[in-house]
Amino acid sequence: MLPKPGTKKNAPLILLFISLIFTVSCDDEGFKNPLATGKWDDAFVAQASAMFQKSDTVNKKGIGTVAKNLRAAYRATGFHPIWLNEKYHSKAAAATLLGELREMQWDGLDPERYHVRALAQLKIKLDTTKKNTLADAIAFDTAMTHSYLLAARDLLLGEIIPRKADSLWYHANDSSWDAPGLLAKVDKAYPSLQQYRSLIPTYNLLRDEYERYYALVKDTELTAAIAAIHFTKKPDSALMENINAVIRKELPWVVTAPNDTMSEQKQLLMAYQGYAGLRPTGKLDSTTTCALTTSPDTLLAKISANMERLRWMQRDPGDLYIIVDVPLMELFLRKDGVNAMHMRVVVGKPERQTPTLNATMANVVINPPWGVPPTILKNDVVPGFAKSGKKYLAKKGLKAYDKTGKVVRASLLNAHNLRRYTYKQAPGDDNSLGFVKFNLPNPWDIYLHDTPHRGDFVKRFRALSSGCIRLEHPQEMAIYILSELEHMKFDQDKMDAMIATHKTKWEILKTKIPVHIAYLTAFEDTTGKHIQFVNDVYQRDEKLISLLGKK
């Protein structure tokens, strides 16, 4: 369970500890209030310089630790105070930052991670004291800077290291980082923490939903309605009233209307089932009842986990990109903030999971050949050959090739030498990649492609592939990319003519199309105005939620 935003967590003791660290290096002998001599700024500079003079080796591969950024921030200011004025009273920017740190609770992050209470108390002390001490000034200013940098880093990169929570998370975050330098310009323009939040539309929707559910946790009417719900095949009017109360509380935007073929009750249930990631049947089954009795606290944790995943991704996806949400099993091609294409996809089965990654689409291949990857060779081809021999290869349209690229006769293959060769499937109607493939160069050989198994797209559960992503409308997407983005004369007639040749054609792309393969169990609904919860197909939520709870 996530800690409630605003939990203290011994913040005053932490700040006292920080203060002691900062003050032990002061020259205690003959120590005087610098304001008494009119040399307040020189004293601060001398102390900060002694603390932060150490230079760090430039790390081009990452943002660096908060400690390194703290030193960089003060070196950028010439070791002058960032948050305090000439009387060691706080600047307006300090109040702004404390307000923003409190608002971090709607990002699913505990404000006390940034010592908000203790800093607020010390701010009051500094602002109401005529002659402040250098020790308090150093403690407050440096702790404020530390909190700013930590919060900015959390928003930009996430609180948890991705691979600690998800061993198949390979999505890079190369967002730009300039927080230390921006802090040197606080007097001219306060660098709001907002600039570090994700620009992927889902993030703000999740943030709003988190704030809404935080209020619902304290809603006694909702709590009572949830407690009164139980599963029965013959629900009475009292039970339905409580069910409707939960739906209206959690989905206040749902509008029902008189309908000759669908009752308002069924409309409500279907809307809720879609929101909860369930099959929208309109029937009150045990699964729906279980969802209706889910605590708002549980949903808060799920929302928080998905905001964290978005923070692991690039902050700004740009004006053109593709995002595939693996648990939702859908793809969105977005241009200028609008879904230019949206389709169902088939993703990796639970035992062959699709990893989370990002890559740039390099080319579109018409009539692609298919080379059997090592995993499929081991798990499918070898067992298939052991059972049926060369008949298996003939059925799958596979030919063996030696290291020089020459075809190996099927009669020469046996259980002992099978692994020595590579196997390919020629273009055609039965090719495993269908008629179109979209290459995304990456170490895991994951790509988007067509499929001869068109019947899979009508299924609700579509985690059926060996890891790559099969597209519901691959030809339409290829035509859109080649005609609208590459400005080629390319339409369905040309696509059909090329397919009919059974010859492989590579179309190299000049347009950079980032592809984000994400794992989000809370995502935008079809309106783009609200979120919907999604089945955790690979069971990855629990570990991340647990790690986020260790604050």
C-alpha positions in Angstrom: 0.0 0.0 0.0 1.3 3.4 -0.9 1.8 5.9 2.0 -0.7 8.6 2.2 0.5 11.9 0.7 1.6 14.2 3.5 3.0 11.6 5.8 5.6 13.1 8.1 8.3 10.4 8.1 10.5 12.2 10.7 11.1 15.2 8.5 12.2 17.6 11.3 14.8 15.0 12.4 16.0 14.7 8.9 16.4 18.4 8.5 18.2 18.7 11.9 20.6 16.0 10.7 21.2 18.0 7.4 21.8 21.1 9.5 24.4 19.4 11.6 26.2 18.2 8.6 26.2 21.7 7.1 27.3 23.5 10.3 30.1 21.2 11.5 32.4 22.6 8.9 31.8 26.1 10.1 34.5 27.8 12.2 32.8 27.7 15.6 35.5 29.7 17.3 34.5 33.3 17.5 31.4 32.6 15.3 29.3 35.7 14.9 26.1 36.5 13.1 27.3 37.8 9.7 24.5 40.3 9.6 26.0 42.0 12.6 29.1 42.8 10.5 27.2 43.5 7.3 29.1 40.6 5.6 26.2 38.2 5.3 26.7 37.3 1.6 30.5 36.9 1.9 29.9 34.5 4.8 27.4 32.5 2.9 29.6 32.3 -0.1 32.6 31.3 1.9 30.6 28.5 3.6 28.9 27.3 0.5 32.2 27.4 -1.4 33.8 25.2 1.2 31.0 22.8 1.0 30.5 22.6 -2.8 33.9 23.5 -4.3 34.6 19.9 -5.3 34.3 19.5 -9.1 32.7 16.4 -10.6 33.7 14.4 -13.6 31.2 15.1 -16.4 28.9 12.1 -16.9 27.6 12.2 -20.5 25.5 9.0 -20.0 23.1 10.4 -17.4 21.9 13.2 -15.3 24.1 12.4 -12.3 23.3 12.2 -8.6 21.4 14.8 -6.7 24.5 15.6 -4.8 26.5 16.3 -7.9 23.7 18.5 -9.2 23.6 20.3 -5.8 27.2 21.2 -6.2 26.6 22.3 -9.8 23.7 24.5 -8.8 25.8 26.5 -6.3 28.8 26.7 -8.6 26.5 28.2 -11.2 25.3 30.9 -8.7 28.9 31.7 -7.5 27.9 30.1 -4.2 25.3 32.7 -3.4 22.0 31.9 -1.8 19.3 30.7 -4.2 16.2 31.0 -2.0 17.2 33.8 0.5 17.6 37.5 0.3 20.0 39.9 2.0 18.5 39.4 5.5 18.3 35.6 5.1 14.5 36.0 4.6 13.0 33.8 1.9 12.4 35.0 -1.6 9.0 34.6 -3.3 10.4 31.6 -5.2 10.8 29.7 -1.9 7.0 29.8 -1.2 6.3 28.8 -4.8 8.6 25.8 -4.6 7.0 24.7 -1.3 3.6 24.9 -2.9 4.8 22.9 -5.9 6.3 20.2 -3.6 3.0 19.9 -1.8 1.4 19.3 -5.2 3.7 16.4 -5.8 1.1 14.3 -4.0 -1.0 14.3 -7.2 2.0 12.7 -9.0 1.7 9.8 -6.6 4.9 11.0 -4.8 5.0 11.7 -1.1 5.7 15.4 -0.4 7.6 14.4 2.7 10.2 12.8 0.5 11.2 16.4 -0.1 10.9 17.5 3.6 8.1 19.9 3.0 7.0 20.3 6.6 10.4 20.8 8.0 11.3 23.3 5.3 8.1 25.2 5.8 8.8 25.5 9.6 12.3 26.7 9.0 11.0 29.2 6.4 8.7 30.7 9.0 11.6 30.9 11.5 13.8 32.7 9.0 11.1 35.1 7.9 10.1 36.1 11.4 13.5 36.5 12.9 15.3 39.8 12.6 18.9 38.4 12.9 19.1 35.0 11.4 22.1 32.7 11.7 24.4 31.6 8.9 23.7 28.0 10.1 20.0 28.3 9.5 20.5 30.1 6.2 22.8 27.4 4.9 20.5 24.6 6.1 17.4 26.1 4.6 18.9 27.2 1.2 20.8 24.0 0.5 17.9 21.8 1.7 15.5 23.7 -0.6 17.9 23.3 -3.5 18.3 19.6 -2.7 14.5 19.1 -2.6 14.0 21.0 -5.9 16.6 18.9 -7.6 15.2 15.6 -6.2 11.7 16.5 -7.2 12.7 17.6 -10.7 14.7 14.4 -11.1 11.8 12.2 -9.8 9.4 13.9 -12.3 11.8 13.5 -15.2 13.2 10.1 -14.6 11.0 8.5 -11.9 11.6 7.6 -8.3 12.4 3.9 -8.9 15.1 2.6 -11.2 13.0 0.9 -13.9 14.9 -2.4 -14.0 14.4 -2.9 -10.3 10.7 -3.2 -10.9 10.6 -4.6 -14.4 13.3 -6.8 -15.9 11.9 -6.3 -19.4 11.9 -2.5 -19.3 14.4 -1.2 -21.9 12.7 2.1 -22.8 15.4 4.8 -22.7 14.8 8.2 -21.2 17.1 10.7 -22.8 15.1 13.8 -21.7 17.3 16.9 -21.4 18.3 18.1 -18.0 19.2 21.7 -17.1 17.9 22.1 -13.6 21.1 23.3 -11.9 21.7 26.0 -14.4 18.0 27.1 -14.3 18.3 27.5 -10.5 21.0 30.2 -11.0 18.3 32.3 -12.7 15.6 32.0 -9.9 15.5 35.8 -9.4 14.7 36.4 -13.1 12.3 33.4 -13.7 11.3 30.7 -11.3 11.9 27.3 -13.1 8.6 25.6 -12.3 8.7 21.8 -11.7 5.9 21.5 -14.2 8.5 21.6 -17.0 9.7 18.1 -15.8 6.4 16.4 -16.0 5.6 14.0 -18.9 4.0 15.5 -22.0 2.5 12.2 -23.0 -1.3 13.0 -22.7 -2.0 10.0 -20.5 0.1 11.6 -17.7 -2.1 14.5 -17.0 -5.2 12.3 -17.2 -3.7 10.0 -14.6 -2.7 12.9 -12.4 -6.2 14.2 -12.4 -7.6 10.8 -11.7 -5.2 10.4 -8.8 -6.5 13.6 -7.2 -10.1 12.5 -7.8 -9.5 9.1 -6.2 -7.7 10.6 -3.3 -10.9 12.5 -2.5 -12.9 9.3 -3.0 -10.9 7.5 -0.4 -12.5 9.8 2.2 -16.0 9.6 0.6 -18.1 7.8 3.3 -21.1 7.4 0.9 -18.8 5.5 -1.5 -17.3 3.4 1.3 -20.7 2.4 2.5 -21.9 1.5 -1.0 -18.8 -0.6 -1.7 -19.3 -2.4 1.7 -22.9 -3.3 0.8 -22.1 -4.9 -2.5 -21.9 -8.7 -2.8 -22.3 -11.2 -5.6 -25.6 -12.8 -6.2 -27.3 -14.2 -9.3 -30.5 -12.4 -8.2 -29.7 -8.9 -7.2 -32.4 -6.9 -5.5 -33.2 -3.2 -5.8 -31.2 -2.3 -2.8 -28.1 -4.0 -4.2 -28.5 -2.3 -7.5 -28.9 1.1 -5.9 -25.5 0.6 -4.2 -23.9 -0.6 -7.4 -25.3 2.4 -9.3 -24.0 4.7 -6.5 -20.5 3.3 -6.9 -20.6 3.7 -10.7 -21.9 7.3 -10.4 -19.2 8.1 -7.9 -16.3 6.6 -9.9 -17.6 7.6 -13.4 -19.5 10.8 -12.9 -19.2 11.7 -16.6 -21.3 8.7 -17.8 -24.6 9.7 -19.4 -27.4 7.2 -20.0 -30.4 7.7 -22.2 -33.7 5.8 -22.7 -33.1 3.1 -25.3 -35.5 0.5 -26.7 -32.7 -2.2 -26.9 -30.6 -1.4 -23.9 -31.8 -0.4 -20.4 -30.1 2.4 -18.5 -28.9 -0.1 -16.0 -27.2 -2.1 -18.7 -25.7 1.1 -20.1 -24.2 1.9 -16.6 -22.8 -1.6 -16.2 -21.2 -1.6 -19.6 -19.6 1.8 -19.1 -18.2 0.6 -15.8 -16.9 -2.6 -17.2 -15.1 -0.8 -20.0 -13.6 1.6 -17.4 -12.4 -1.3 -15.3 -10.9 -3.2 -18.2 -13.5 -5.9 -18.3 -15.6 -7.3 -21.1 -18.5 -4.9 -21.5 -21.4 -7.4 -21.4 -23.8 -5.3 -19.2 -24.3 -8.3 -17.0 -23.6 -8.3 -13.3 -21.1 -11.3 -13.0 -18.7 -12.1 -10.3 -15.8 -10.4 -12.0 -17.7 -7.2 -12.3 -18.8 -7.4 -8.7 -15.2 -7.9 -7.6 -14.2 -4.7 -9.5 -17.1 -2.8 -8.0 -15.8 -3.7 -4.5 -12.2 -2.6 -5.2 -11.0 -0.1 -2.7 -10.1 3.4 -4.0 -6.8 3.0 -2.2 -6.0 0.0 -4.5 -6.8 2.1 -7.6 -4.7 5.0 -6.2 -1.7 2.6 -6.1 -2.4 1.4 -9.7 -2.6 5.0 -11.0 0.6 5.9 -9.2 2.4 3.0 -10.7 1.5 4.0 -14.2 2.5 7.6 -13.7 5.9 6.2 -12.6 6.1 4.2 -15.8 5.4 7.3 -17.9 8.2 9.1 -16.0 10.6 6.3 -17.1 9.8 7.2 -20.7 11.0 10.3 -22.7 9.2 13.4 -21.3 8.4 14.8 -24.8 7.4 12.3 -27.4 7.2 15.0 -30.1 4.6 15.8 -32.7 4.8 12.5 -34.4 5.1 9.1 -32.8 3.6 5.6 -32.4 2.7 4.3 -29.0 1.8 0.6 -28.4 0.3 -0.1 -25.0 1.0 -3.8 -24.5 -1.6 -4.6 -21.8 -4.3 -2.7 -23.7 -3.1 -4.5 -26.9 -3.7 -1.4 -29.0 -1.6 1.0 -31.2 -1.9 4.7 -31.7 -0.1 6.7 -34.4 -0.2 10.3 -33.3 0.5 13.4 -35.3 0.1 16.9 -34.0 -1.7 15.7 -30.9 -4.3 13.7 -32.9 -4.7 9.9 -33.4 -4.1 9.6 -37.1 -4.4 5.8 -36.7 -5.7 3.5 -34.0 -5.9 -0.2 -34.2 -5.8 -3.5 -32.2 -2.6 -5.4 -32.0 -1.5 -8.9 -30.9 1.4 -8.9 -28.4 3.7 -11.5 -26.8 2.1 -14.3 -24.9 2.8 -14.3 -21.1 5.6 -16.9 -21.6 7.1 -14.8 -24.4 6.5 -11.3 -23.2 7.0 -8.2 -25.4 9.6 -6.0 -23.8 9.2 -2.3 -23.2 11.4 -0.3 -25.5 11.7 2.6 -27.8 13.2 2.7 -31.3 12.9 4.7 -34.5 11.1 3.1 -37.5 13.8 2.6 -40.2 11.8 1.2 -43.1 8.7 -0.5 -44.4 9.1 -3.8 -46.1 6.5 -5.1 -48.6 6.5 -8.9 -49.0 9.0 -9.5 -46.2 10.8 -12.8 -45.9 10.8 -14.2 -42.4 13.9 -15.5 -40.6 13.3 -17.8 -37.7 14.6 -16.1 -34.5 16.5 -18.2 -31.9 13.7 -18.4 -29.4 11.2 -19.8 -32.0 13.8 -22.1 -33.4 14.3 -23.6 -29.9 10.7 -23.6 -28.7 8.9 -24.4 -31.9 11.0 -25.5 -34.9 13.1 -28.1 -33.0 10.2 -29.8 -31.2 8.1 -29.6 -34.5 10.9 -31.2 -36.5 11.4 -33.9 -33.8 7.7 -34.8 -34.1 7.1 -34.6 -37.8 10.6 -34.3 -39.5 10.9 -32.5 -42.8 7.1 -32.5 -43.1 7.0 -29.8 -40.4 9.4 -27.6 -42.4 7.3 -28.1 -45.6 4.1 -27.2 -43.7 5.6 -24.0 -42.4 7.2 -23.1 -45.7 10.7 -23.1 -44.1 14.0 -23.7 -45.8 17.3 -24.2 -44.1 20.4 -22.2 -45.1 24.1 -22.7 -44.2 26.5 -20.0 -43.2 27.3 -19.1 -46.9 23.6 -18.6 -47.6 23.1 -21.8 -49.6 19.9 -23.8 -49.3 20.4 -27.1 -47.4 18.2 -30.0 -48.7 15.6 -31.1 -46.1 16.7 -34.7 -46.5 20.1 -33.8 -45.0 18.6 -32.4 -41.8 18.3 -34.4 -38.6 18.0 -33.8 -34.9 21.8 -33.6 -34.5 22.5 -30.9 -37.1 19.2 -28.9 -37.1 20.6 -26.1 -35.0 23.6 -25.5 -37.3 21.4 -23.7 -39.8 19.2 -20.7 -40.1 15.6 -21.0 -41.4 13.7 -18.6 -43.6 10.2 -18.4 -45.0 9.8 -16.9 -48.4 7.2 -14.1 -49.0 3.7 -15.2 -49.7 0.2 -15.6 -48.4 1.3 -17.9 -45.6 4.3 -15.9 -44.5 4.3 -15.4 -40.7 4.9 -11.7 -41.2 2.1 -11.3 -43.7 2.6 -8.8 -46.5 4.0 -5.8 -44.5 6.7 -5.4 -41.9 7.9 -2.2 -40.1 11.5 -2.5 -39.0 12.6 -0.8 -35.7 16.3 -1.6 -35.2 16.7 -2.8 -31.6 18.8 -5.4 -29.8 15.7 -7.6 -29.1 14.6 -7.9 -32.8 11.1 -6.6 -32.0 9.2 -5.2 -34.9 5.6 -4.5 -36.1 4.1 -6.7 -38.8 1.2 -8.1 -40.7 0.0 -11.6 -40.0 -2.0 -14.3 -41.8 -3.9 -15.0 -38.6 -6.4 -12.2 -39.0 -9.0 -13.9 -36.8 -7.0 -13.0 -33.7 -8.0 -9.4 -33.8 -11.6 -10.1 -32.9 -10.5 -11.7 -29.7 -10.4 -9.8 -26.4 -7.2 -11.5 -25.2 -4.6 -10.9 -27.8 -1.4 -11.8 -26.0 -0.7 -14.6 -28.5 2.6 -13.8 -30.4 6.2 -14.8 -29.7 7.1 -11.2 -28.7 6.7 -9.1 -31.8 3.6 -7.0 -32.5 1.0 -8.0 -35.1 -1.1 -5.2 -36.5 -4.8 -5.2 -37.3 -4.4 -2.7 -40.2 -0.8 -3.0 -41.4 -1.4 -2.1 -45.1 -3.4 1.0 -44.1 -0.6 2.1 -41.8 2.0 1.5 -44.5 0.0 3.6 -47.0 -0.4 6.4 -44.5 3.3 6.5 -43.7 4.5 6.3 -47.3 1.9 8.7 -48.8 1.2 11.2 -46.0 4.5 11.3 -44.2 7.0 10.3 -47.0 4.9 12.1 -49.7 5.2 9.2 -52.1 2.5 8.3 -54.7 1.4 5.3 -52.8 -2.2 3.9 -52.5 -4.0 0.6 -52.1 -3.7 -0.2 -55.8 0.0 0.2 -55.7 0.2 -1.9 -52.5 -1.9 -4.7 -54.2 0.3 -4.6 -57.3 3.5 -4.9 -55.2 2.1 -7.7 -53.1 1.1 -9.6 -56.2 4.8 -9.8 -57.3 5.8 -11.8 -54.2 9.1 -9.8 -54.4 10.5 -8.1 -51.4 10.6 -4.3 -51.6 12.2 -2.1 -49.0 11.0 1.5 -48.5 13.6 3.4 -46.5 12.0 6.2 -44.5 13.3 9.7 -44.4 10.8 10.7 -41.7 11.8 9.8 -38.2 8.9 8.0 -36.5 9.7 7.2 -32.8 7.9 4.0 -31.7 7.2 3.6 -28.0 6.3 0.1 -26.8 4.9 0.7 -23.4 3.5 -1.2 -20.5 0.6 0.8 -19.0 -2.2 -0.7 -17.0 -4.1 2.6 -16.9 -4.4 4.4 -20.2 -6.6 6.9 -22.1 -10.1 5.8 -23.1 -11.4 6.2 -26.7 -12.6 9.8 -25.9 -9.1 10.9 -24.8 -10.7 12.7 -21.9 -10.6 10.0 -19.2 -8.5 7.0 -18.3 -9.4 3.3 -18.3 -7.9 0.5 -16.3 -6.4 -2.4 -18.2 -5.7 -6.0 -17.4 -2.2 -6.5 -16.0 -1.5 -9.2 -18.6 2.1 -9.9 -17.5 1.5 -9.3 -13.7 4.0 -6.5 -13.4 2.0 -4.1 -11.2 2.4 -5.7 -7.9 6.2 -5.4 -7.7 6.3 -1.8 -8.8 3.5 -0.8 -6.4 5.5 -2.6 -3.6 8.6 -0.7 -4.5 6.8 2.6 -4.6 5.4 1.9 -1.1 9.0 1.8 0.4 9.3 5.5 1.0 
